[in-house]
Amino acid sequence: MGVELLDAGDPFEFGGIRSGIKCRLLLYSNPFLLWLRQREQLCGPAGDKALSIFERGVAFAPDASARGVSDFAKSAVQFVRFAEEAHQAYLKGNSASAATALIPCRQVFENLAKIAKSNHLRIGGSLADIERCMTAREHIERVMRRIKMYGDGTLGYTPSFEMITHPSFVPHDQAGWWLINSWARE
């Protein structure tokens, strides 16, 4: 899978330290970062090619551990595509459709949590990965609630999709100063 996947482009190229996909999907507690940074690639031809590779990886994996890697990567691409579908509905002012488009994302992270649990039991995989999956699922639910509550302009404005999906979103904070000021991270 590795050599073939490199041909799929930027999101799948070796970055040196860690998988950018895993970091953005799980490690930073905001799976929408993956959508924000790599939606063009993952919703386009590179994502199509990668999904095909992952499907074959799942089908021909010699064991559950190898299948888990392919399932994770496939789930990451699927998540980005669901998020983009929600984003497009949100842009059109259809907050109900946007929230509905995110429903399958909950299952994505439940499935990833099952894979992480299985990896932990079989090969001593990380317990933290299970928690990260559940944190991501909770964030999806939080975003769905926000879209339903504030996506229709009830605040007097409609927050951007990027803002409403951010963990630090605060209703009525139109400018999102916490994103601009570097001291806000201290």
C-alpha positions as CSV (number, residue, x, y, z in Angstrom):
1,M,0.0,0.0,0.0
2,G,2.8,2.4,0.9
3,V,4.4,2.9,-2.5
4,E,1.1,3.1,-4.3
5,L,-0.2,5.6,-1.7
6,L,2.7,8.0,-2.3
7,D,1.4,8.5,-5.8
8,A,-2.0,9.7,-4.4
9,G,-0.3,13.0,-3.4
10,D,0.5,15.4,-0.6
11,P,-1.7,14.1,2.3
12,F,-0.1,10.7,2.0
13,E,3.5,11.6,1.5
14,F,6.0,10.8,4.3
15,G,6.3,13.9,6.5
16,G,9.2,12.7,8.6
17,I,7.8,12.6,12.1
18,R,4.1,11.8,12.3
19,S,1.1,11.3,10.1
20,G,-0.5,14.7,9.5
21,I,-3.7,12.9,8.9
22,K,-3.7,11.2,12.3
23,C,-2.6,14.4,14.1
24,R,-5.3,16.5,12.5
25,L,-8.0,13.9,12.8
26,L,-7.4,12.7,16.4
27,L,-4.4,14.1,18.3
28,Y,-5.5,17.8,18.3
29,S,-9.0,17.1,19.6
30,N,-10.6,18.7,16.6
31,P,-11.1,16.4,13.6
32,F,-12.3,19.4,11.5
33,L,-8.6,20.4,11.3
34,L,-8.2,17.6,8.7
35,W,-11.1,18.9,6.7
36,L,-9.8,22.5,7.0
37,R,-6.3,21.7,5.9
38,Q,-6.7,18.9,3.4
39,R,-10.3,19.0,2.0
40,E,-9.2,19.9,-1.5
41,Q,-6.9,16.9,-1.8
42,L,-9.1,14.4,0.0
43,C,-12.4,15.4,-1.8
44,G,-10.7,15.3,-5.1
45,P,-8.9,12.8,-7.3
46,A,-6.2,12.1,-4.7
47,G,-8.9,11.1,-2.2
48,D,-10.6,8.9,-4.8
49,K,-7.3,7.2,-5.6
50,A,-6.5,6.8,-1.9
51,L,-10.0,5.3,-1.1
52,S,-9.4,2.7,-3.8
53,I,-6.1,1.8,-2.3
54,F,-7.5,1.6,1.2
55,E,-10.4,-0.6,0.0
56,R,-7.9,-3.0,-1.4
57,G,-5.8,-2.7,1.7
58,V,-8.8,-3.8,3.8
59,A,-9.6,-6.6,1.5
60,F,-6.1,-8.1,1.3
61,A,-4.9,-7.3,4.8
62,P,-3.2,-10.4,6.3
63,D,-4.6,-9.7,9.8
64,A,-6.7,-7.3,11.9
65,S,-3.7,-5.0,12.7
66,A,-3.0,-4.4,9.0
67,R,-6.7,-4.0,8.3
68,G,-6.9,-1.4,11.1
69,V,-4.4,0.9,9.4
70,S,-6.4,0.8,6.1
71,D,-9.7,1.3,8.0
72,F,-8.3,4.3,9.8
73,A,-7.0,5.9,6.6
74,K,-10.3,5.2,4.8
75,S,-12.3,6.6,7.7
76,A,-10.2,9.8,7.6
77,V,-11.0,10.4,4.0
78,Q,-14.7,9.6,4.5
79,F,-14.8,12.0,7.5
80,V,-13.4,14.8,5.4
81,R,-16.0,14.1,2.6
82,F,-18.9,14.1,5.1
83,A,-17.5,17.4,6.6
84,E,-17.3,19.0,3.2
85,E,-20.9,17.9,2.4
86,A,-21.9,19.6,5.7
87,H,-19.9,22.7,4.8
88,Q,-21.6,23.0,1.4
89,A,-25.0,22.7,2.9
90,Y,-24.1,25.2,5.6
91,L,-22.9,27.7,2.9
92,K,-26.3,27.4,1.3
93,G,-28.0,28.3,4.5
94,N,-29.4,24.8,5.1
95,S,-28.3,24.2,8.7
96,A,-30.6,21.1,9.1
97,S,-28.9,19.4,6.1
98,A,-25.5,20.4,7.4
99,A,-26.1,18.8,10.7
100,T,-27.6,15.7,9.0
101,A,-24.5,15.4,6.8
102,L,-22.4,15.0,10.0
103,I,-24.4,12.1,11.4
104,P,-22.3,9.4,9.7
105,C,-19.2,11.0,11.3
106,R,-20.3,9.8,14.7
107,Q,-20.2,6.2,13.4
108,V,-16.8,6.9,11.8
109,F,-15.3,7.6,15.3
110,E,-17.2,4.8,17.0
111,N,-15.7,2.4,14.4
112,L,-12.3,3.8,15.0
113,A,-12.7,3.4,18.7
114,K,-13.6,-0.2,18.2
115,I,-10.4,-0.7,16.1
116,A,-8.4,1.0,18.8
117,K,-9.9,-1.2,21.5
118,S,-9.2,-4.3,19.4
119,N,-5.6,-3.2,18.9
120,H,-5.2,-2.6,22.6
121,L,-6.4,-6.1,23.4
122,R,-4.5,-7.9,20.7
123,I,-1.2,-6.0,20.5
124,G,-1.1,-3.6,23.4
125,G,-2.2,-0.6,21.3
126,S,-2.7,2.8,22.9
127,L,-5.6,3.4,25.3
128,A,-5.3,7.1,24.5
129,D,-6.4,6.4,20.9
130,I,-9.7,5.0,22.3
131,E,-10.2,8.2,24.2
132,R,-9.2,10.4,21.3
133,C,-11.8,8.7,19.1
134,M,-14.5,9.3,21.7
135,T,-13.4,12.9,22.1
136,A,-13.7,13.4,18.3
137,R,-17.2,11.8,18.4
138,E,-18.2,14.2,21.2
139,H,-16.9,17.1,19.2
140,I,-18.9,16.1,16.2
141,E,-22.0,16.0,18.4
142,R,-21.1,19.4,19.8
143,V,-20.8,20.9,16.3
144,M,-24.1,19.4,15.2
145,R,-25.8,21.1,18.2
146,R,-24.1,24.4,17.4
147,I,-25.2,24.2,13.8
148,K,-28.8,23.5,14.8
149,M,-28.7,26.3,17.4
150,Y,-26.8,29.0,15.6
151,G,-26.5,28.1,11.9
152,D,-29.8,29.8,11.1
153,G,-28.7,33.3,12.0
154,T,-30.3,33.5,15.5
155,L,-27.3,35.2,16.8
156,G,-27.9,38.1,14.4
157,Y,-25.2,36.7,12.2
158,T,-24.2,33.2,10.9
159,P,-20.9,32.0,12.2
160,S,-18.6,30.6,9.5
161,F,-18.4,26.8,9.3
162,E,-14.7,27.1,10.3
163,M,-15.7,29.1,13.4
164,I,-18.6,26.9,14.4
165,T,-16.5,23.7,14.2
166,H,-13.7,25.1,16.2
167,P,-13.5,23.8,19.8
168,S,-13.2,27.4,21.2
169,F,-16.3,28.7,19.4
170,V,-18.2,31.1,21.6
171,P,-21.6,32.4,20.6
172,H,-21.6,36.2,20.0
173,D,-17.8,36.3,19.5
174,Q,-18.1,37.4,15.9
175,A,-14.5,38.2,15.4
176,G,-13.0,35.2,17.1
177,W,-10.2,37.2,18.7
178,W,-8.9,34.2,20.5
179,L,-7.8,32.9,17.1
180,I,-5.9,36.1,16.2
181,N,-4.1,36.9,19.5
182,S,-1.1,34.7,20.0
183,W,-1.2,35.4,23.8
184,A,-4.6,33.6,23.9
185,R,-2.7,30.3,23.7
186,E,-0.7,30.9,26.9
